[in-house]
Amino acid sequence: MADYSSIKNKSIALLMWNSEKENDAHVYLGEIIQKGQDFYFVNELQKWSLLLDINKLDELREVTPDLKDILSNADLCLQVTIATIPNGSQDEFSPTGMKWHK
């Protein structure tokens, strides 16, 4: 396992794309918390705690200065797509319990 200790307690912008509507995205600011060997995106306001598997950890990107304002001044960014899990596809997707913003 790679050493991801440098990312804990960093702020993270979760850039969520709506799979059902083109160009519909929302940014949620949170923090990366380490519990044991696992890392989580945590957003206290929404009461979200999303396990970040190794694939998601590898997808984390540093926020460049030109995107700081757009991404809520976060240190890191992660893009995810929110969609309804199709029947019979539970093994291919990760249920998060997250819902699209209102």
C-alpha positions, 0 to 999 in steps of 0.5 A, a space after each residue: 500500500 502506498 503511503 497516503 499519510 500526507 493527505 490526512 487532515 487536508 481539505 478536499 473539494 468533492 466535485 460531484 457530477 449529476 449523471 442524469 443532467 449534462 453539465 450539472 455539478 456541485 462542489 462540497 468541501 470536506 476533510 480527509 480523515 484517517 481511521 486505522 488504515 482507511 481514509 474517508 471524505 468527511 463533510 460534517 454539514 451533510 453528515 457524509 463519510 465516504 470511504 476512499 478506496 485506493 482507486 479514489 485516493 490515486 484520483 486525488 488531485 492538488 487544487 491549482 491556484 487558478 481553481 482555488 476560488 471555484 473549489 472552495 479553497 480546498 487543498 485537494 479535489 476528487 471528482 465523482 459521479 452521482 447516479 442511481 445504481 442500476 439493478 444487478 450492478 451493485 458489484 460495479 458501483 459504490 453505494 454512498 447514500 449521497 443524494 443530489 443537492 436541491 
